[in-house]
Amino acid sequence: MTRTRVLVLTLLAMLVLAANSLLCRAALNLTGIDAASFTLVRIVSGALALWLIVRLRDGKAVSAGSWPSALALFVYAAAFSFAYLSLTAATGALLLFGTVQATMIGFGLYRGERLGGRQSLGLVCALAGLVGLLLPGLSAPPVQGAALMLAAGAAWGVYSLRAKGSGDPLQATAGNFLRAAAFAAALNLVTLPWLALDAAGVGCAIASGAIASGVGYAISYTALAGLKATSAATVQLSVPVIAAVGGIAVLGEPLTLRLVIASAAILGGIAIVIARRSAGPDELKACAAGRARAARPVRGTSAA
């Protein structure tokens, strides 16, 4: 892909991923739909959109995915929906993103990965920002909503870890959405006494599932495939910022000093952790020696 196409697709991918927070927050606070129904409609519409995309792309039915991954996907989607009953779009997106990254970084440390001094400082900074955001106070997010979003982030982190090495990510995601619909339907049976639907709420859920999730993930996989791993991870730092701007501009949500400081600490700390470390002196010497060998004429031939 050309750099221009990668840039456009990446920007579009970040916008649609941030739109999930805005659509969910708007639906659960400005329309009559309940959280369980929003989750079901979102997952089913996402499954249908992904099934259609895979069908058009591959000319065959969805055959990938697994039940454990589908369960993690469902836990993320359900906790995400219920959390937005009380959280603002900005706070929810920040908690979600921070927890996803913390889960994945924590798993890497558990598997034996080691952080350098600068990366360790970044991790401490991010965790301090997360703790500072959750500390009791006038502008602290509601405890129940925050706990649910932390659970959603952990579930999405687990889902992302399981997705590594699973083959075609779009095929796997489509299969997992199809399976997750069964869990969402079971949740709706349990919460049937609280069922509430209206056209606006269902419309937001369909947009969240089919466009912001289904089409959004397809765009994301295409765009991020054209980026280096570090660049792909870093560019996703923009999602909470976009959600915050959208929440303020579209939903009229307040911007608090606590949120600004916590955002800077969390996103800045994570950026330091995932940023590529500079090559050390030995690595630089090895690279220089390699370039010298490559430039040296081979005996019996002339230099280009």
ChimeraX commands (.cxc) that place a marker at each C-alpha (Angstrom):
marker #1 position 0.00,0.00,0.00 radius 0.5
marker #1 position 1.09,3.57,-0.61 radius 0.5
marker #1 position 1.88,5.73,2.41 radius 0.5
marker #1 position -1.09,7.98,1.62 radius 0.5
marker #1 position -3.49,5.04,1.62 radius 0.5
marker #1 position -2.06,3.72,4.89 radius 0.5
marker #1 position -2.41,7.17,6.47 radius 0.5
marker #1 position -6.02,7.60,5.33 radius 0.5
marker #1 position -7.04,4.08,6.42 radius 0.5
marker #1 position -5.30,4.49,9.79 radius 0.5
marker #1 position -7.08,7.78,10.47 radius 0.5
marker #1 position -10.41,6.27,9.45 radius 0.5
marker #1 position -9.77,3.20,11.64 radius 0.5
marker #1 position -9.04,5.31,14.73 radius 0.5
marker #1 position -12.18,7.38,14.12 radius 0.5
marker #1 position -14.49,4.39,13.87 radius 0.5
marker #1 position -12.93,2.67,16.90 radius 0.5
marker #1 position -13.49,5.83,18.97 radius 0.5
marker #1 position -17.05,6.00,17.61 radius 0.5
marker #1 position -17.90,2.84,19.58 radius 0.5
marker #1 position -17.60,4.75,22.84 radius 0.5
marker #1 position -19.66,7.66,21.55 radius 0.5
marker #1 position -22.41,5.46,20.10 radius 0.5
marker #1 position -22.69,3.34,23.23 radius 0.5
marker #1 position -22.70,6.33,25.57 radius 0.5
marker #1 position -25.30,8.14,23.44 radius 0.5
marker #1 position -27.55,5.08,23.15 radius 0.5
marker #1 position -27.58,4.25,26.86 radius 0.5
marker #1 position -28.07,7.82,28.04 radius 0.5
marker #1 position -30.10,9.50,25.31 radius 0.5
marker #1 position -32.32,6.67,24.04 radius 0.5
marker #1 position -34.49,3.99,25.62 radius 0.5
marker #1 position -32.44,0.85,24.87 radius 0.5
marker #1 position -31.09,-1.23,27.77 radius 0.5
marker #1 position -27.45,-2.31,28.05 radius 0.5
marker #1 position -28.05,-6.03,27.43 radius 0.5
marker #1 position -30.12,-5.37,24.30 radius 0.5
marker #1 position -27.49,-2.92,23.03 radius 0.5
marker #1 position -24.86,-5.64,23.49 radius 0.5
marker #1 position -26.92,-8.23,21.60 radius 0.5
marker #1 position -27.77,-5.94,18.68 radius 0.5
marker #1 position -24.17,-4.74,18.47 radius 0.5
marker #1 position -22.70,-8.26,18.40 radius 0.5
marker #1 position -25.29,-9.67,15.97 radius 0.5
marker #1 position -24.98,-6.74,13.55 radius 0.5
marker #1 position -21.19,-6.93,13.82 radius 0.5
marker #1 position -21.28,-10.67,13.11 radius 0.5
marker #1 position -23.46,-10.14,10.03 radius 0.5
marker #1 position -21.23,-7.36,8.71 radius 0.5
marker #1 position -18.05,-9.39,9.22 radius 0.5
marker #1 position -19.64,-12.50,7.70 radius 0.5
marker #1 position -20.56,-10.48,4.60 radius 0.5
marker #1 position -17.08,-8.93,4.34 radius 0.5
marker #1 position -15.37,-12.33,4.62 radius 0.5
marker #1 position -17.82,-13.86,2.16 radius 0.5
marker #1 position -17.19,-11.12,-0.42 radius 0.5
marker #1 position -13.42,-11.22,0.13 radius 0.5
marker #1 position -12.84,-14.99,0.25 radius 0.5
marker #1 position -15.91,-16.36,-1.47 radius 0.5
marker #1 position -16.45,-18.86,1.34 radius 0.5
marker #1 position -18.11,-19.12,4.74 radius 0.5
marker #1 position -16.49,-18.12,8.01 radius 0.5
marker #1 position -14.51,-21.06,9.40 radius 0.5
marker #1 position -12.17,-19.60,12.05 radius 0.5
marker #1 position -12.55,-18.44,15.64 radius 0.5
marker #1 position -12.95,-20.28,18.95 radius 0.5
marker #1 position -15.34,-20.40,21.89 radius 0.5
marker #1 position -12.82,-19.15,24.50 radius 0.5
marker #1 position -12.04,-16.11,22.35 radius 0.5
marker #1 position -15.74,-15.56,21.73 radius 0.5
marker #1 position -16.35,-15.59,25.49 radius 0.5
marker #1 position -13.63,-12.97,26.01 radius 0.5
marker #1 position -15.18,-10.88,23.23 radius 0.5
marker #1 position -18.62,-11.15,24.84 radius 0.5
marker #1 position -17.33,-10.20,28.30 radius 0.5
marker #1 position -15.68,-7.14,26.78 radius 0.5
marker #1 position -18.81,-6.07,24.89 radius 0.5
marker #1 position -21.22,-6.65,27.79 radius 0.5
marker #1 position -19.04,-4.96,30.44 radius 0.5
marker #1 position -18.40,-2.11,28.00 radius 0.5
marker #1 position -22.14,-1.52,27.56 radius 0.5
marker #1 position -23.04,-1.65,31.25 radius 0.5
marker #1 position -20.07,0.58,32.14 radius 0.5
marker #1 position -21.34,3.33,29.85 radius 0.5
marker #1 position -24.53,3.60,31.88 radius 0.5
marker #1 position -22.51,5.80,34.23 radius 0.5
marker #1 position -19.18,6.72,32.58 radius 0.5
marker #1 position -18.49,9.55,30.15 radius 0.5
marker #1 position -17.15,8.62,26.72 radius 0.5
marker #1 position -13.73,10.07,27.53 radius 0.5
marker #1 position -13.31,8.35,30.90 radius 0.5
marker #1 position -14.57,5.03,29.56 radius 0.5
marker #1 position -12.25,5.06,26.54 radius 0.5
marker #1 position -9.26,5.99,28.70 radius 0.5
marker #1 position -9.96,3.26,31.26 radius 0.5
marker #1 position -10.56,0.71,28.50 radius 0.5
marker #1 position -7.43,1.53,26.53 radius 0.5
marker #1 position -5.23,1.76,29.60 radius 0.5
marker #1 position -6.42,-1.60,30.92 radius 0.5
marker #1 position -6.01,-3.33,27.55 radius 0.5
marker #1 position -2.40,-2.19,27.32 radius 0.5
marker #1 position -1.72,-2.99,31.01 radius 0.5
marker #1 position -3.09,-6.51,30.49 radius 0.5
marker #1 position -0.91,-7.15,27.46 radius 0.5
marker #1 position 2.21,-5.61,29.01 radius 0.5
marker #1 position 1.60,-7.57,32.22 radius 0.5
marker #1 position 1.31,-10.81,30.27 radius 0.5
marker #1 position 4.57,-10.07,28.52 radius 0.5
marker #1 position 6.30,-9.52,31.87 radius 0.5
marker #1 position 4.80,-12.77,33.16 radius 0.5
marker #1 position 6.22,-14.59,30.13 radius 0.5
marker #1 position 9.71,-13.29,30.94 radius 0.5
marker #1 position 9.95,-10.10,28.90 radius 0.5
marker #1 position 12.04,-7.37,30.51 radius 0.5
marker #1 position 11.62,-3.60,30.40 radius 0.5
marker #1 position 14.48,-1.13,30.26 radius 0.5
marker #1 position 14.83,1.69,32.76 radius 0.5
marker #1 position 12.94,4.19,30.59 radius 0.5
marker #1 position 10.16,1.70,29.85 radius 0.5
marker #1 position 9.83,0.84,33.55 radius 0.5
marker #1 position 9.43,4.54,34.30 radius 0.5
marker #1 position 6.76,4.76,31.62 radius 0.5
marker #1 position 4.87,1.82,33.12 radius 0.5
marker #1 position 4.97,3.40,36.60 radius 0.5
marker #1 position 3.74,6.69,35.10 radius 0.5
marker #1 position 0.83,4.98,33.33 radius 0.5
marker #1 position -0.20,3.03,36.43 radius 0.5
marker #1 position 0.01,6.18,38.55 radius 0.5
marker #1 position -2.28,7.95,36.08 radius 0.5
marker #1 position -4.76,5.10,36.23 radius 0.5
marker #1 position -4.74,5.08,40.04 radius 0.5
marker #1 position -5.04,8.87,40.12 radius 0.5
marker #1 position -8.08,8.74,37.86 radius 0.5
marker #1 position -9.80,6.19,40.11 radius 0.5
marker #1 position -8.98,7.78,43.49 radius 0.5
marker #1 position -12.07,9.01,45.39 radius 0.5
marker #1 position -12.98,12.63,44.81 radius 0.5
marker #1 position -15.58,14.94,43.30 radius 0.5
marker #1 position -14.49,14.16,39.72 radius 0.5
marker #1 position -13.73,10.46,40.19 radius 0.5
marker #1 position -15.73,8.11,37.92 radius 0.5
marker #1 position -18.46,5.98,39.54 radius 0.5
marker #1 position -16.94,2.88,41.15 radius 0.5
marker #1 position -19.28,0.37,39.50 radius 0.5
marker #1 position -18.86,1.84,36.03 radius 0.5
marker #1 position -15.08,2.04,36.42 radius 0.5
marker #1 position -14.89,-1.58,37.63 radius 0.5
marker #1 position -16.95,-2.75,34.66 radius 0.5
marker #1 position -14.76,-0.87,32.18 radius 0.5
marker #1 position -11.62,-2.30,33.80 radius 0.5
marker #1 position -13.16,-5.76,33.31 radius 0.5
marker #1 position -13.95,-4.89,29.69 radius 0.5
marker #1 position -10.35,-3.79,29.11 radius 0.5
marker #1 position -8.93,-6.93,30.70 radius 0.5
marker #1 position -11.24,-9.09,28.55 radius 0.5
marker #1 position -10.23,-7.25,25.39 radius 0.5
marker #1 position -6.57,-7.65,26.37 radius 0.5
marker #1 position -7.09,-11.40,26.74 radius 0.5
marker #1 position -8.90,-11.47,23.39 radius 0.5
marker #1 position -6.03,-9.59,21.72 radius 0.5
marker #1 position -3.44,-11.96,23.21 radius 0.5
marker #1 position -5.39,-15.00,22.01 radius 0.5
marker #1 position -5.68,-13.45,18.54 radius 0.5
marker #1 position -1.90,-13.42,18.08 radius 0.5
marker #1 position -0.90,-16.24,15.77 radius 0.5
marker #1 position -4.50,-17.22,15.08 radius 0.5
marker #1 position -4.08,-16.90,11.31 radius 0.5
marker #1 position -6.34,-14.56,9.33 radius 0.5
marker #1 position -7.46,-11.96,11.92 radius 0.5
marker #1 position -10.59,-10.98,9.99 radius 0.5
marker #1 position -11.72,-14.60,9.64 radius 0.5
marker #1 position -11.08,-15.21,13.34 radius 0.5
marker #1 position -12.91,-12.06,14.41 radius 0.5
marker #1 position -15.89,-12.93,12.22 radius 0.5
marker #1 position -16.09,-16.42,13.73 radius 0.5
marker #1 position -15.76,-15.06,17.26 radius 0.5
marker #1 position -18.54,-12.52,16.71 radius 0.5
marker #1 position -20.83,-15.30,15.46 radius 0.5
marker #1 position -20.12,-17.39,18.56 radius 0.5
marker #1 position -20.38,-14.40,20.93 radius 0.5
marker #1 position -23.95,-13.81,19.72 radius 0.5
marker #1 position -24.99,-16.95,21.62 radius 0.5
marker #1 position -23.59,-15.55,24.89 radius 0.5
marker #1 position -25.30,-12.20,24.24 radius 0.5
marker #1 position -28.63,-13.94,23.62 radius 0.5
marker #1 position -28.28,-15.81,26.93 radius 0.5
marker #1 position -27.61,-12.51,28.72 radius 0.5
marker #1 position -30.79,-11.07,27.23 radius 0.5
marker #1 position -32.82,-14.00,28.52 radius 0.5
marker #1 position -31.50,-13.36,32.03 radius 0.5
marker #1 position -32.24,-9.62,31.81 radius 0.5
marker #1 position -35.58,-10.02,30.01 radius 0.5
marker #1 position -37.59,-8.26,32.79 radius 0.5
marker #1 position -35.56,-5.08,32.10 radius 0.5
marker #1 position -35.92,-5.24,28.30 radius 0.5
marker #1 position -36.21,-1.80,26.72 radius 0.5
marker #1 position -35.98,-0.96,23.03 radius 0.5
marker #1 position -36.56,2.01,20.77 radius 0.5
marker #1 position -35.65,2.85,17.19 radius 0.5
marker #1 position -32.90,5.34,18.07 radius 0.5
marker #1 position -31.22,2.94,20.49 radius 0.5
marker #1 position -31.34,0.04,18.04 radius 0.5
marker #1 position -29.96,2.31,15.33 radius 0.5
marker #1 position -27.00,3.27,17.52 radius 0.5
marker #1 position -26.37,-0.40,18.35 radius 0.5
marker #1 position -26.45,-1.39,14.67 radius 0.5
marker #1 position -24.08,1.44,13.78 radius 0.5
marker #1 position -21.76,0.37,16.60 radius 0.5
marker #1 position -21.84,-3.27,15.55 radius 0.5
marker #1 position -21.95,-3.17,11.75 radius 0.5
marker #1 position -19.91,-0.02,11.10 radius 0.5
marker #1 position -17.76,0.88,14.12 radius 0.5
marker #1 position -17.03,-2.78,14.95 radius 0.5
marker #1 position -17.48,-4.90,11.80 radius 0.5
marker #1 position -16.32,-2.51,9.09 radius 0.5
marker #1 position -14.06,-0.75,11.61 radius 0.5
marker #1 position -12.10,-3.92,12.42 radius 0.5
marker #1 position -11.76,-4.74,8.72 radius 0.5
marker #1 position -10.31,-1.27,8.06 radius 0.5
marker #1 position -8.07,-1.53,11.13 radius 0.5
marker #1 position -6.56,-4.86,10.08 radius 0.5
marker #1 position -5.87,-3.46,6.60 radius 0.5
marker #1 position -4.40,-0.21,7.87 radius 0.5
marker #1 position -2.29,-1.62,10.70 radius 0.5
marker #1 position -0.85,-4.26,8.36 radius 0.5
marker #1 position 0.88,-1.38,6.58 radius 0.5
marker #1 position 2.46,-0.08,9.78 radius 0.5
marker #1 position 5.36,-1.34,11.84 radius 0.5
marker #1 position 4.34,-2.98,15.12 radius 0.5
marker #1 position 5.53,-0.05,17.24 radius 0.5
marker #1 position 3.80,2.50,15.00 radius 0.5
marker #1 position 0.59,0.47,15.06 radius 0.5
marker #1 position 0.60,0.37,18.86 radius 0.5
marker #1 position 1.48,4.04,19.20 radius 0.5
marker #1 position -1.15,5.33,16.79 radius 0.5
marker #1 position -3.87,3.64,18.85 radius 0.5
marker #1 position -3.07,6.13,21.63 radius 0.5
marker #1 position -5.22,8.55,19.63 radius 0.5
marker #1 position -8.45,6.60,20.25 radius 0.5
marker #1 position -9.14,7.88,23.81 radius 0.5
marker #1 position -8.28,11.41,22.70 radius 0.5
marker #1 position -10.71,11.22,19.77 radius 0.5
marker #1 position -13.40,9.79,22.07 radius 0.5
marker #1 position -12.81,12.61,24.57 radius 0.5
marker #1 position -13.07,15.30,21.89 radius 0.5
marker #1 position -16.20,13.64,20.49 radius 0.5
marker #1 position -17.79,13.35,23.93 radius 0.5
marker #1 position -17.21,17.04,24.62 radius 0.5
marker #1 position -18.24,18.27,21.17 radius 0.5
marker #1 position -21.15,15.93,20.41 radius 0.5
marker #1 position -22.47,14.82,23.81 radius 0.5
marker #1 position -21.65,17.94,25.80 radius 0.5
marker #1 position -19.57,16.06,28.39 radius 0.5
marker #1 position -17.36,18.03,30.80 radius 0.5
marker #1 position -13.56,18.09,30.61 radius 0.5
marker #1 position -12.06,17.88,34.11 radius 0.5
marker #1 position -8.52,18.64,35.22 radius 0.5
marker #1 position -8.25,15.15,36.73 radius 0.5
marker #1 position -9.07,13.59,33.34 radius 0.5
marker #1 position -6.52,15.77,31.54 radius 0.5
marker #1 position -3.72,14.92,33.98 radius 0.5
marker #1 position -4.63,11.21,34.07 radius 0.5
marker #1 position -4.79,11.08,30.26 radius 0.5
marker #1 position -1.35,12.64,29.94 radius 0.5
marker #1 position 0.13,10.21,32.49 radius 0.5
marker #1 position -1.55,7.06,31.12 radius 0.5
marker #1 position -1.10,7.70,27.41 radius 0.5
marker #1 position 2.37,9.21,27.83 radius 0.5
marker #1 position 3.51,6.31,30.01 radius 0.5
marker #1 position 2.18,3.71,27.59 radius 0.5
marker #1 position 3.82,5.52,24.68 radius 0.5
marker #1 position 7.18,5.25,26.46 radius 0.5
marker #1 position 6.67,1.53,27.17 radius 0.5
marker #1 position 5.75,0.57,23.63 radius 0.5
marker #1 position 8.19,2.91,21.87 radius 0.5
marker #1 position 11.08,1.19,20.18 radius 0.5
marker #1 position 14.26,1.49,22.19 radius 0.5
marker #1 position 17.25,3.06,20.45 radius 0.5
marker #1 position 19.94,0.68,19.30 radius 0.5
marker #1 position 22.88,0.40,21.69 radius 0.5
marker #1 position 26.56,0.91,20.75 radius 0.5
marker #1 position 27.14,-2.78,20.04 radius 0.5
marker #1 position 24.08,-2.95,17.77 radius 0.5
marker #1 position 25.23,0.18,15.93 radius 0.5
marker #1 position 28.71,-1.31,15.41 radius 0.5
marker #1 position 27.17,-4.54,14.07 radius 0.5
marker #1 position 24.98,-2.59,11.65 radius 0.5
marker #1 position 27.95,-0.53,10.46 radius 0.5
marker #1 position 30.04,-3.68,9.92 radius 0.5
marker #1 position 27.18,-5.26,7.99 radius 0.5
marker #1 position 26.89,-2.24,5.71 radius 0.5
marker #1 position 30.66,-2.26,5.14 radius 0.5
marker #1 position 30.62,-5.93,4.13 radius 0.5
marker #1 position 27.70,-5.31,1.80 radius 0.5
marker #1 position 29.51,-2.43,0.14 radius 0.5
marker #1 position 32.85,-4.30,-0.28 radius 0.5
marker #1 position 33.35,-5.53,-3.88 radius 0.5
marker #1 position 33.32,-9.29,-4.32 radius 0.5
marker #1 position 36.63,-10.65,-5.68 radius 0.5
marker #1 position 36.38,-11.13,-9.42 radius 0.5
marker #1 position 33.63,-8.57,-9.92 radius 0.5
marker #1 position 33.52,-4.81,-10.15 radius 0.5
marker #1 position 31.88,-2.50,-7.67 radius 0.5
marker #1 position 28.57,-1.11,-8.83 radius 0.5
marker link #1:1,2 radius 0.2
marker link #1:2,3 radius 0.2
marker link #1:3,4 radius 0.2
marker link #1:4,5 radius 0.2
marker link #1:5,6 radius 0.2
marker link #1:6,7 radius 0.2
marker link #1:7,8 radius 0.2
marker link #1:8,9 radius 0.2
marker link #1:9,10 radius 0.2
marker link #1:10,11 radius 0.2
marker link #1:11,12 radius 0.2
marker link #1:12,13 radius 0.2
marker link #1:13,14 radius 0.2
marker link #1:14,15 radius 0.2
marker link #1:15,16 radius 0.2
marker link #1:16,17 radius 0.2
marker link #1:17,18 radius 0.2
marker link #1:18,19 radius 0.2
marker link #1:19,20 radius 0.2
marker link #1:20,21 radius 0.2
marker link #1:21,22 radius 0.2
marker link #1:22,23 radius 0.2
marker link #1:23,24 radius 0.2
marker link #1:24,25 radius 0.2
marker link #1:25,26 radius 0.2
marker link #1:26,27 radius 0.2
marker link #1:27,28 radius 0.2
marker link #1:28,29 radius 0.2
marker link #1:29,30 radius 0.2
marker link #1:30,31 radius 0.2
marker link #1:31,32 radius 0.2
marker link #1:32,33 radius 0.2
marker link #1:33,34 radius 0.2
marker link #1:34,35 radius 0.2
marker link #1:35,36 radius 0.2
marker link #1:36,37 radius 0.2
marker link #1:37,38 radius 0.2
marker link #1:38,39 radius 0.2
marker link #1:39,40 radius 0.2
marker link #1:40,41 radius 0.2
marker link #1:41,42 radius 0.2
marker link #1:42,43 radius 0.2
marker link #1:43,44 radius 0.2
marker link #1:44,45 radius 0.2
marker link #1:45,46 radius 0.2
marker link #1:46,47 radius 0.2
marker link #1:47,48 radius 0.2
marker link #1:48,49 radius 0.2
marker link #1:49,50 radius 0.2
marker link #1:50,51 radius 0.2
marker link #1:51,52 radius 0.2
marker link #1:52,53 radius 0.2
marker link #1:53,54 radius 0.2
marker link #1:54,55 radius 0.2
marker link #1:55,56 radius 0.2
marker link #1:56,57 radius 0.2
marker link #1:57,58 radius 0.2
marker link #1:58,59 radius 0.2
marker link #1:59,60 radius 0.2
marker link #1:60,61 radius 0.2
marker link #1:61,62 radius 0.2
marker link #1:62,63 radius 0.2
marker link #1:63,64 radius 0.2
marker link #1:64,65 radius 0.2
marker link #1:65,66 radius 0.2
marker link #1:66,67 radius 0.2
marker link #1:67,68 radius 0.2
marker link #1:68,69 radius 0.2
marker link #1:69,70 radius 0.2
marker link #1:70,71 radius 0.2
marker link #1:71,72 radius 0.2
marker link #1:72,73 radius 0.2
marker link #1:73,74 radius 0.2
marker link #1:74,75 radius 0.2
marker link #1:75,76 radius 0.2
marker link #1:76,77 radius 0.2
marker link #1:77,78 radius 0.2
marker link #1:78,79 radius 0.2
marker link #1:79,80 radius 0.2
marker link #1:80,81 radius 0.2
marker link #1:81,82 radius 0.2
marker link #1:82,83 radius 0.2
marker link #1:83,84 radius 0.2
marker link #1:84,85 radius 0.2
marker link #1:85,86 radius 0.2
marker link #1:86,87 radius 0.2
marker link #1:87,88 radius 0.2
marker link #1:88,89 radius 0.2
marker link #1:89,90 radius 0.2
marker link #1:90,91 radius 0.2
marker link #1:91,92 radius 0.2
marker link #1:92,93 radius 0.2
marker link #1:93,94 radius 0.2
marker link #1:94,95 radius 0.2
marker link #1:95,96 radius 0.2
marker link #1:96,97 radius 0.2
marker link #1:97,98 radius 0.2
marker link #1:98,99 radius 0.2
marker link #1:99,100 radius 0.2
marker link #1:100,101 radius 0.2
marker link #1:101,102 radius 0.2
marker link #1:102,103 radius 0.2
marker link #1:103,104 radius 0.2
marker link #1:104,105 radius 0.2
marker link #1:105,106 radius 0.2
marker link #1:106,107 radius 0.2
marker link #1:107,108 radius 0.2
marker link #1:108,109 radius 0.2
marker link #1:109,110 radius 0.2
marker link #1:110,111 radius 0.2
marker link #1:111,112 radius 0.2
marker link #1:112,113 radius 0.2
marker link #1:113,114 radius 0.2
marker link #1:114,115 radius 0.2
marker link #1:115,116 radius 0.2
marker link #1:116,117 radius 0.2
marker link #1:117,118 radius 0.2
marker link #1:118,119 radius 0.2
marker link #1:119,120 radius 0.2
marker link #1:120,121 radius 0.2
marker link #1:121,122 radius 0.2
marker link #1:122,123 radius 0.2
marker link #1:123,124 radius 0.2
marker link #1:124,125 radius 0.2
marker link #1:125,126 radius 0.2
marker link #1:126,127 radius 0.2
marker link #1:127,128 radius 0.2
marker link #1:128,129 radius 0.2
marker link #1:129,130 radius 0.2
marker link #1:130,131 radius 0.2
marker link #1:131,132 radius 0.2
marker link #1:132,133 radius 0.2
marker link #1:133,134 radius 0.2
marker link #1:134,135 radius 0.2
marker link #1:135,136 radius 0.2
marker link #1:136,137 radius 0.2
marker link #1:137,138 radius 0.2
marker link #1:138,139 radius 0.2
marker link #1:139,140 radius 0.2
marker link #1:140,141 radius 0.2
marker link #1:141,142 radius 0.2
marker link #1:142,143 radius 0.2
marker link #1:143,144 radius 0.2
marker link #1:144,145 radius 0.2
marker link #1:145,146 radius 0.2
marker link #1:146,147 radius 0.2
marker link #1:147,148 radius 0.2
marker link #1:148,149 radius 0.2
marker link #1:149,150 radius 0.2
marker link #1:150,151 radius 0.2
marker link #1:151,152 radius 0.2
marker link #1:152,153 radius 0.2
marker link #1:153,154 radius 0.2
marker link #1:154,155 radius 0.2
marker link #1:155,156 radius 0.2
marker link #1:156,157 radius 0.2
marker link #1:157,158 radius 0.2
marker link #1:158,159 radius 0.2
marker link #1:159,160 radius 0.2
marker link #1:160,161 radius 0.2
marker link #1:161,162 radius 0.2
marker link #1:162,163 radius 0.2
marker link #1:163,164 radius 0.2
marker link #1:164,165 radius 0.2
marker link #1:165,166 radius 0.2
marker link #1:166,167 radius 0.2
marker link #1:167,168 radius 0.2
marker link #1:168,169 radius 0.2
marker link #1:169,170 radius 0.2
marker link #1:170,171 radius 0.2
marker link #1:171,172 radius 0.2
marker link #1:172,173 radius 0.2
marker link #1:173,174 radius 0.2
marker link #1:174,175 radius 0.2
marker link #1:175,176 radius 0.2
marker link #1:176,177 radius 0.2
marker link #1:177,178 radius 0.2
marker link #1:178,179 radius 0.2
marker link #1:179,180 radius 0.2
marker link #1:180,181 radius 0.2
marker link #1:181,182 radius 0.2
marker link #1:182,183 radius 0.2
marker link #1:183,184 radius 0.2
marker link #1:184,185 radius 0.2
marker link #1:185,186 radius 0.2
marker link #1:186,187 radius 0.2
marker link #1:187,188 radius 0.2
marker link #1:188,189 radius 0.2
marker link #1:189,190 radius 0.2
marker link #1:190,191 radius 0.2
marker link #1:191,192 radius 0.2
marker link #1:192,193 radius 0.2
marker link #1:193,194 radius 0.2
marker link #1:194,195 radius 0.2
marker link #1:195,196 radius 0.2
marker link #1:196,197 radius 0.2
marker link #1:197,198 radius 0.2
marker link #1:198,199 radius 0.2
marker link #1:199,200 radius 0.2
marker link #1:200,201 radius 0.2
marker link #1:201,202 radius 0.2
marker link #1:202,203 radius 0.2
marker link #1:203,204 radius 0.2
marker link #1:204,205 radius 0.2
marker link #1:205,206 radius 0.2
marker link #1:206,207 radius 0.2
marker link #1:207,208 radius 0.2
marker link #1:208,209 radius 0.2
marker link #1:209,210 radius 0.2
marker link #1:210,211 radius 0.2
marker link #1:211,212 radius 0.2
marker link #1:212,213 radius 0.2
marker link #1:213,214 radius 0.2
marker link #1:214,215 radius 0.2
marker link #1:215,216 radius 0.2
marker link #1:216,217 radius 0.2
marker link #1:217,218 radius 0.2
marker link #1:218,219 radius 0.2
marker link #1:219,220 radius 0.2
marker link #1:220,221 radius 0.2
marker link #1:221,222 radius 0.2
marker link #1:222,223 radius 0.2
marker link #1:223,224 radius 0.2
marker link #1:224,225 radius 0.2
marker link #1:225,226 radius 0.2
marker link #1:226,227 radius 0.2
marker link #1:227,228 radius 0.2
marker link #1:228,229 radius 0.2
marker link #1:229,230 radius 0.2
marker link #1:230,231 radius 0.2
marker link #1:231,232 radius 0.2
marker link #1:232,233 radius 0.2
marker link #1:233,234 radius 0.2
marker link #1:234,235 radius 0.2
marker link #1:235,236 radius 0.2
marker link #1:236,237 radius 0.2
marker link #1:237,238 radius 0.2
marker link #1:238,239 radius 0.2
marker link #1:239,240 radius 0.2
marker link #1:240,241 radius 0.2
marker link #1:241,242 radius 0.2
marker link #1:242,243 radius 0.2
marker link #1:243,244 radius 0.2
marker link #1:244,245 radius 0.2
marker link #1:245,246 radius 0.2
marker link #1:246,247 radius 0.2
marker link #1:247,248 radius 0.2
marker link #1:248,249 radius 0.2
marker link #1:249,250 radius 0.2
marker link #1:250,251 radius 0.2
marker link #1:251,252 radius 0.2
marker link #1:252,253 radius 0.2
marker link #1:253,254 radius 0.2
marker link #1:254,255 radius 0.2
marker link #1:255,256 radius 0.2
marker link #1:256,257 radius 0.2
marker link #1:257,258 radius 0.2
marker link #1:258,259 radius 0.2
marker link #1:259,260 radius 0.2
marker link #1:260,261 radius 0.2
marker link #1:261,262 radius 0.2
marker link #1:262,263 radius 0.2
marker link #1:263,264 radius 0.2
marker link #1:264,265 radius 0.2
marker link #1:265,266 radius 0.2
marker link #1:266,267 radius 0.2
marker link #1:267,268 radius 0.2
marker link #1:268,269 radius 0.2
marker link #1:269,270 radius 0.2
marker link #1:270,271 radius 0.2
marker link #1:271,272 radius 0.2
marker link #1:272,273 radius 0.2
marker link #1:273,274 radius 0.2
marker link #1:274,275 radius 0.2
marker link #1:275,276 radius 0.2
marker link #1:276,277 radius 0.2
marker link #1:277,278 radius 0.2
marker link #1:278,279 radius 0.2
marker link #1:279,280 radius 0.2
marker link #1:280,281 radius 0.2
marker link #1:281,282 radius 0.2
marker link #1:282,283 radius 0.2
marker link #1:283,284 radius 0.2
marker link #1:284,285 radius 0.2
marker link #1:285,286 radius 0.2
marker link #1:286,287 radius 0.2
marker link #1:287,288 radius 0.2
marker link #1:288,289 radius 0.2
marker link #1:289,290 radius 0.2
marker link #1:290,291 radius 0.2
marker link #1:291,292 radius 0.2
marker link #1:292,293 radius 0.2
marker link #1:293,294 radius 0.2
marker link #1:294,295 radius 0.2
marker link #1:295,296 radius 0.2
marker link #1:296,297 radius 0.2
marker link #1:297,298 radius 0.2
marker link #1:298,299 radius 0.2
marker link #1:299,300 radius 0.2
marker link #1:300,301 radius 0.2
marker link #1:301,302 radius 0.2
marker link #1:302,303 radius 0.2
marker link #1:303,304 radius 0.2
view
